[in-house]
Amino acid sequence: MDAFTAGILQRIKNTEADLDRARETGDDFLADVEQAELEDLQRLASEHGVEVGAPSA
């Protein structure tokens, strides 16, 4: 696995965790921000042929 792939997958994992925390605490604004970030990261991964597992939420 190259550095780009490892980095993007780690960022996705971290963002999914942040999104889960935002939802658990009821922070709707932060959840929206994290959801948008997650979608951007998933799009970027897809554009570069990086397979991403099913989202956690």
C-alpha positions in Angstrom: 0.0 0.0 0.0 1.4 3.4 -1.0 1.5 6.4 1.2 -1.4 8.1 -0.5 -3.7 5.1 -0.1 -2.7 4.6 3.5 -3.2 8.3 4.2 -6.6 8.6 2.6 -7.9 5.4 4.3 -6.7 6.7 7.7 -8.4 10.1 7.1 -11.6 8.4 6.1 -11.5 6.2 9.3 -10.8 9.3 11.4 -13.6 11.3 9.8 -16.1 8.4 10.3 -15.2 8.3 14.0 -15.6 12.1 14.2 -18.9 11.9 12.5 -20.1 9.2 14.8 -19.1 11.3 17.9 -20.8 14.4 16.5 -24.0 12.4 16.0 -23.8 10.8 19.4 -23.5 14.2 21.1 -26.3 15.7 19.0 -24.0 18.3 17.3 -25.9 18.6 14.0 -23.6 21.3 12.6 -20.5 19.3 13.2 -22.2 16.2 11.9 -23.0 18.0 8.7 -19.3 19.3 8.4 -18.0 15.8 9.0 -20.4 14.2 6.5 -19.3 16.6 3.8 -15.6 15.9 4.6 -16.3 12.2 4.4 -18.0 12.5 1.1 -15.1 14.5 -0.3 -12.6 12.0 1.0 -14.6 9.1 -0.5 -14.8 10.9 -3.9 -11.1 11.6 -3.8 -10.4 8.0 -3.0 -12.6 6.8 -5.8 -11.0 9.2 -8.3 -7.6 7.6 -7.5 -8.8 4.0 -7.6 -8.7 3.5 -3.8 -11.3 1.0 -2.6 -13.1 2.1 0.5 -15.1 -0.2 2.8 -18.8 0.4 3.6 -19.3 3.6 5.7 -19.9 3.1 9.4 -23.0 5.3 9.4 
